[in-house]
Amino acid sequence: MLATQICQLAVDCILNDFQRAVRIDTQQSRRAVVDAMKTITRRDRLDTNAADTDRTNEIFPAENEGEEH
C-alpha cells in the first residue's frame, strides 16, 4: 500500500512538472509570436510610409525641394 502511494506521488510530481514546463513553453511561444507580429507590422508601416513619401515626391516635386529627409 505504501509503495503504491509513493509511486502515485512520484507520478503526480512528474506530471505537475511536465504541465508547468508546457505552460511556460506555451507562454514563451505566444510572446514570440506577438513580438514577431509587432515587428512585421512595424516593417510594413515603415515600407508604406516610404512608398507614400516616394509617391508624394513624384506628384509634388517642387514642394519637396530642399526638404531634409
VMD Tcl script that builds the backbone (N, CA, C; Angstrom):
set m [mol new atoms 207]
animate dup $m
set s [atomselect $m all]
$s set {name element resname resid chain x y z} {
  {N N MET 1 A 0.825 -1.197 0.000}
  {CA C MET 1 A 0.000 0.000 0.000}
  {C C MET 1 A 0.868 1.260 0.000}
  {N N LEU 2 A 1.873 1.297 0.836}
  {CA C LEU 2 A 2.761 2.449 0.913}
  {C C LEU 2 A 3.532 2.634 -0.399}
  {N N ALA 3 A 3.959 1.535 -0.994}
  {CA C ALA 3 A 4.695 1.604 -2.260}
  {C C ALA 3 A 3.810 2.198 -3.358}
  {N N THR 4 A 2.543 1.833 -3.368}
  {CA C THR 4 A 1.605 2.365 -4.362}
  {C C THR 4 A 1.438 3.870 -4.181}
  {N N GLN 5 A 1.323 4.313 -2.945}
  {CA C GLN 5 A 1.166 5.747 -2.673}
  {C C GLN 5 A 2.424 6.530 -3.074}
  {N N ILE 6 A 3.580 5.949 -2.809}
  {CA C ILE 6 A 4.837 6.601 -3.183}
  {C C ILE 6 A 4.934 6.710 -4.707}
  {N N CYS 7 A 4.578 5.644 -5.396}
  {CA C CYS 7 A 4.604 5.669 -6.868}
  {C C CYS 7 A 3.622 6.699 -7.416}
  {N N GLN 8 A 2.432 6.758 -6.834}
  {CA C GLN 8 A 1.423 7.722 -7.282}
  {C C GLN 8 A 1.910 9.150 -7.045}
  {N N LEU 9 A 2.534 9.386 -5.904}
  {CA C LEU 9 A 3.078 10.708 -5.603}
  {C C LEU 9 A 4.169 11.089 -6.612}
  {N N ALA 10 A 5.025 10.135 -6.941}
  {CA C ALA 10 A 6.087 10.388 -7.920}
  {C C ALA 10 A 5.492 10.715 -9.289}
  {N N VAL 11 A 4.481 9.959 -9.691}
  {CA C VAL 11 A 3.819 10.210 -10.977}
  {C C VAL 11 A 3.169 11.589 -10.974}
  {N N ASP 12 A 2.501 11.945 -9.884}
  {CA C ASP 12 A 1.871 13.264 -9.780}
  {C C ASP 12 A 2.905 14.385 -9.883}
  {N N CYS 13 A 4.033 14.205 -9.223}
  {CA C CYS 13 A 5.103 15.212 -9.284}
  {C C CYS 13 A 5.638 15.361 -10.706}
  {N N ILE 14 A 5.848 14.244 -11.364}
  {CA C ILE 14 A 6.353 14.277 -12.742}
  {C C ILE 14 A 5.339 14.961 -13.658}
  {N N LEU 15 A 4.065 14.624 -13.507}
  {CA C LEU 15 A 3.028 15.246 -14.337}
  {C C LEU 15 A 2.934 16.749 -14.077}
  {N N ASN 16 A 3.012 17.139 -12.809}
  {CA C ASN 16 A 2.958 18.566 -12.480}
  {C C ASN 16 A 4.132 19.316 -13.101}
  {N N ASP 17 A 5.319 18.731 -13.012}
  {CA C ASP 17 A 6.496 19.356 -13.616}
  {C C ASP 17 A 6.332 19.470 -15.128}
  {N N PHE 18 A 5.819 18.425 -15.743}
  {CA C PHE 18 A 5.618 18.433 -17.194}
  {C C PHE 18 A 4.589 19.497 -17.584}
  {N N GLN 19 A 3.476 19.551 -16.853}
  {CA C GLN 19 A 2.437 20.535 -17.155}
  {C C GLN 19 A 2.962 21.959 -16.985}
  {N N ARG 20 A 3.763 22.182 -15.960}
  {CA C ARG 20 A 4.348 23.500 -15.731}
  {C C ARG 20 A 5.286 23.868 -16.889}
  {N N ALA 21 A 6.082 22.909 -17.319}
  {CA C ALA 21 A 7.011 23.156 -18.429}
  {C C ALA 21 A 6.251 23.482 -19.714}
  {N N VAL 22 A 5.175 22.763 -19.966}
  {CA C VAL 22 A 4.362 23.015 -21.163}
  {C C VAL 22 A 3.731 24.401 -21.079}
  {N N ARG 23 A 3.238 24.760 -19.904}
  {CA C ARG 23 A 2.616 26.069 -19.711}
  {C C ARG 23 A 3.627 27.188 -19.970}
  {N N ILE 24 A 4.818 27.054 -19.420}
  {CA C ILE 24 A 5.864 28.062 -19.615}
  {C C ILE 24 A 6.248 28.145 -21.086}
  {N N ASP 25 A 6.410 26.990 -21.731}
  {CA C ASP 25 A 6.772 26.962 -23.151}
  {C C ASP 25 A 5.689 27.624 -23.995}
  {N N THR 26 A 4.430 27.374 -23.652}
  {CA C THR 26 A 3.313 27.972 -24.385}
  {C C THR 26 A 3.326 29.490 -24.235}
  {N N GLN 27 A 3.565 29.975 -23.017}
  {CA C GLN 27 A 3.613 31.423 -22.792}
  {C C GLN 27 A 4.754 32.057 -23.577}
  {N N GLN 28 A 5.902 31.406 -23.583}
  {CA C GLN 28 A 7.046 31.938 -24.329}
  {C C GLN 28 A 6.758 31.932 -25.830}
  {N N SER 29 A 6.091 30.888 -26.301}
  {CA C SER 29 A 5.741 30.817 -27.722}
  {C C SER 29 A 4.778 31.937 -28.095}
  {N N ARG 30 A 3.802 32.173 -27.235}
  {CA C ARG 30 A 2.845 33.253 -27.503}
  {C C ARG 30 A 3.562 34.596 -27.562}
  {N N ARG 31 A 4.466 34.826 -26.607}
  {CA C ARG 31 A 5.219 36.082 -26.609}
  {C C ARG 31 A 6.041 36.223 -27.885}
  {N N ALA 32 A 6.644 35.134 -28.309}
  {CA C ALA 32 A 7.463 35.173 -29.527}
  {C C ALA 32 A 6.605 35.508 -30.744}
  {N N VAL 33 A 5.409 34.932 -30.811}
  {CA C VAL 33 A 4.504 35.211 -31.935}
  {C C VAL 33 A 4.066 36.673 -31.908}
  {N N VAL 34 A 3.714 37.173 -30.737}
  {CA C VAL 34 A 3.290 38.571 -30.616}
  {C C VAL 34 A 4.429 39.509 -31.014}
  {N N ASP 35 A 5.637 39.227 -30.546}
  {CA C ASP 35 A 6.792 40.053 -30.911}
  {C C ASP 35 A 7.039 40.030 -32.418}
  {N N ALA 36 A 6.923 38.862 -33.016}
  {CA C ALA 36 A 7.125 38.744 -34.465}
  {C C ALA 36 A 6.065 39.534 -35.223}
  {N N MET 37 A 4.820 39.457 -34.763}
  {CA C MET 37 A 3.743 40.194 -35.429}
  {C C MET 37 A 3.965 41.702 -35.312}
  {N N LYS 38 A 4.427 42.154 -34.144}
  {CA C LYS 38 A 4.714 43.580 -33.966}
  {C C LYS 38 A 5.825 44.023 -34.911}
  {N N THR 39 A 6.853 43.204 -35.037}
  {CA C THR 39 A 7.970 43.530 -35.923}
  {C C THR 39 A 7.506 43.614 -37.371}
  {N N ILE 40 A 6.707 42.645 -37.794}
  {CA C ILE 40 A 6.188 42.636 -39.167}
  {C C ILE 40 A 5.323 43.866 -39.412}
  {N N THR 41 A 4.464 44.190 -38.457}
  {CA C THR 41 A 3.590 45.355 -38.588}
  {C C THR 41 A 4.415 46.629 -38.677}
  {N N ARG 42 A 5.441 46.731 -37.837}
  {CA C ARG 42 A 6.309 47.903 -37.842}
  {C C ARG 42 A 7.010 48.049 -39.193}
  {N N ARG 43 A 7.535 46.948 -39.703}
  {CA C ARG 43 A 8.231 46.985 -41.000}
  {C C ARG 43 A 7.269 47.362 -42.117}
  {N N ASP 44 A 6.068 46.788 -42.076}
  {CA C ASP 44 A 5.076 47.087 -43.103}
  {C C ASP 44 A 4.714 48.567 -43.064}
  {N N ARG 45 A 4.570 49.100 -41.862}
  {CA C ARG 45 A 4.232 50.508 -41.708}
  {C C ARG 45 A 5.359 51.391 -42.254}
  {N N LEU 46 A 6.605 51.020 -41.967}
  {CA C LEU 46 A 7.745 51.784 -42.486}
  {C C LEU 46 A 7.796 51.727 -44.009}
  {N N ASP 47 A 7.557 50.542 -44.572}
  {CA C ASP 47 A 7.545 50.394 -46.033}
  {C C ASP 47 A 6.437 51.239 -46.656}
  {N N THR 48 A 5.267 51.241 -46.025}
  {CA C THR 48 A 4.134 52.016 -46.530}
  {C C THR 48 A 4.447 53.502 -46.475}
  {N N ASN 49 A 5.029 53.958 -45.365}
  {CA C ASN 49 A 5.375 55.376 -45.236}
  {C C ASN 49 A 6.411 55.781 -46.281}
  {N N ALA 50 A 7.392 54.941 -46.520}
  {CA C ALA 50 A 8.419 55.238 -47.521}
  {C C ALA 50 A 7.804 55.309 -48.915}
  {N N ALA 51 A 6.903 54.385 -49.213}
  {CA C ALA 51 A 6.245 54.379 -50.522}
  {C C ALA 51 A 5.375 55.618 -50.682}
  {N N ASP 52 A 4.669 56.013 -49.621}
  {CA C ASP 52 A 3.844 57.221 -49.678}
  {C C ASP 52 A 4.703 58.459 -49.915}
  {N N THR 53 A 5.853 58.515 -49.257}
  {CA C THR 53 A 6.764 59.650 -49.444}
  {C C THR 53 A 7.271 59.697 -50.872}
  {N N ASP 54 A 7.632 58.543 -51.423}
  {CA C ASP 54 A 8.099 58.492 -52.811}
  {C C ASP 54 A 7.019 58.978 -53.767}
  {N N ARG 55 A 5.784 58.528 -53.553}
  {CA C ARG 55 A 4.677 58.943 -54.425}
  {C C ARG 55 A 4.428 60.447 -54.307}
  {N N THR 56 A 4.489 60.957 -53.084}
  {CA C THR 56 A 4.279 62.391 -52.874}
  {C C THR 56 A 5.359 63.195 -53.583}
  {N N ASN 57 A 6.591 62.740 -53.493}
  {CA C ASN 57 A 7.693 63.435 -54.166}
  {C C ASN 57 A 7.533 63.406 -55.679}
  {N N GLU 58 A 6.957 62.342 -56.214}
  {CA C GLU 58 A 6.724 62.260 -57.654}
  {C C GLU 58 A 5.610 63.214 -58.078}
  {N N ILE 59 A 4.573 63.308 -57.251}
  {CA C ILE 59 A 3.418 64.136 -57.601}
  {C C ILE 59 A 3.712 65.623 -57.380}
  {N N PHE 60 A 4.388 65.941 -56.275}
  {CA C PHE 60 A 4.661 67.335 -55.921}
  {C C PHE 60 A 6.164 67.574 -55.764}
  {N N PRO 61 A 6.928 67.448 -56.833}
  {CA C PRO 61 A 8.381 67.571 -56.683}
  {C C PRO 61 A 8.829 68.964 -56.247}
  {N N ALA 62 A 8.168 70.012 -56.706}
  {CA C ALA 62 A 8.604 71.369 -56.381}
  {C C ALA 62 A 8.396 71.680 -54.900}
  {N N GLU 63 A 7.332 71.169 -54.313}
  {CA C GLU 63 A 7.041 71.452 -52.910}
  {C C GLU 63 A 8.033 70.783 -51.973}
  {N N ASN 64 A 8.676 69.734 -52.435}
  {CA C ASN 64 A 9.554 68.976 -51.562}
  {C C ASN 64 A 11.034 69.273 -51.782}
  {N N GLU 65 A 11.341 70.188 -52.689}
  {CA C GLU 65 A 12.741 70.507 -52.938}
  {C C GLU 65 A 13.327 71.208 -51.724}
  {N N GLY 66 A 14.533 70.833 -51.364}
  {CA C GLY 66 A 15.217 71.468 -50.256}
  {C C GLY 66 A 14.833 70.937 -48.894}
  {N N GLU 67 A 13.856 70.070 -48.816}
  {CA C GLU 67 A 13.485 69.474 -47.524}
  {C C GLU 67 A 14.496 68.423 -47.141}
  {N N GLU 68 A 14.771 68.362 -45.851}
  {CA C GLU 68 A 15.678 67.323 -45.365}
  {C C GLU 68 A 14.876 66.091 -45.011}
  {N N HIS 69 A 15.416 64.916 -45.348}
  {CA C HIS 69 A 14.724 63.653 -45.043}
  {C C HIS 69 A 15.557 62.852 -44.111}
}
mol reanalyze $m
mol bondsrecalc $m
mol representation Tube
mol addrep $m
